[in-house]
Amino acid sequence: MTVWSLVTCRPEGRDAEPAESFVAAADADGRVWRHPDLARYPDVGAALRDWTELEPVLRDWQPADGKSLDGVRLLTPIPSPGKLVCAGANYSDHLQEMGVGDVPPGMEPYFFLLPPTTIVGPDDAIEIPDNPEARVDWEAELGVVIGRRVHQVPVEWALEAVAGYTIVNDISARGLHARPNPLAPPFAFDWLASKGRDTFTPIGPGVTPSWFAPDPQSLPIRLWRNGVLEQDGNTKDMIFGVAQLISAASQLMTLEPGDVLATGTPAGVGAAKGLSLRPGDELHIDINPLGALRNHVWRAGEPSAQRDPQVA
């Protein structure tokens, strides 16, 4: 079967004003295909609210059964999830490169939330502060997209809540994480200042249905910066697998269709190498079979932060 992903897109270059977005399917070659049951949704997040009805319709569908579309731009698939949940410290090699050492006994999954305003899509700009002390870093991650409402779901049933998978780049301003004058030790770290800034969470290019990735613990994760391979990991090296993360997160909060769970990053981040992002950098993340997520880096506040969009 041809692997395809649900994408949010809009026509480009036809009218003076941008047309409304809609949902379609994109194959591995980047071709976009219309499906009659998807076009009524403005984005993939909206379609996921009807996932229990859409899933059986889409399981046997192939792009060749639809109409090919030209001149459309891909947007972020889920522009405003109800929850953007991030798992921290979930690869032992990343812990080691950051100086943490071995995984402590009895460790449990660690989560934090980010606002939807951090989200941008494929080929969008990541806008970094005009402050070299911010030390902005990259973090390539597998994103899990929820398709069914679950609360306190057992590990053995957790993957049934998954609609599909996407690529997430959890951009982090390392230099802004530790507060210079904390009120007390419990307030020493500021996750929002480090990770919660606008454009700091590129997501895309689409949502690949779960049946195309039946084993989420065997997916290669690679990130290139300006053509140099920086991260080369695999989801098999997660400390807590996808099912464990879903189960643990659902003990704290109800997970709902369209929620996104970022699962942590493998080794190879810039902080471990004394590197940080600079304006003009190009980032490329590949997770097979989910496709590739590309973004460029710009200085916040400068004009023309968004470059000319890529059109399929």
Salt bridges, closest charged atoms under 4 A:
GLU12 OE2 - ARG10 NE 2.77
ASP27 OD2 - ARG31 NE 2.97
ASP29 OD2 - ARG31 NH2 3.54
GLU55 OE2 - ARG59 NH2 3.10
GLU55 OE1 - ARG148 NH2 2.58
GLU97 OE2 - HIS94 ND1 2.86
ASP124 OD1 - ARG73 NH2 2.45
ASP130 OD1 - ARG299 NE 3.16
ASP137 OD2 - ARG174 NE 2.92
GLU139 OE2 - ARG174 NH2 2.83
GLU139 OE2 - LYS195 NZ 3.46
ASP170 OD2 - LYS195 NZ 2.82
ASP190 OD2 - ARG179 NH1 2.94
GLU230 OE2 - ARG225 NE 3.52
GLU230 OE1 - LYS273 NZ 2.56
ASP232 OD1 - ARG222 NE 3.29
GLU256 OE1 - LYS83 NZ 3.28
GLU256 OE2 - ARG149 NE 3.95
ASP259 OD2 - LYS83 NZ 2.96
ASP281 OD2 - ARG225 NH1 3.48
GLU282 OE2 - ARG307 NH1 2.53
GLU302 OE2 - ARG299 NH1 2.96
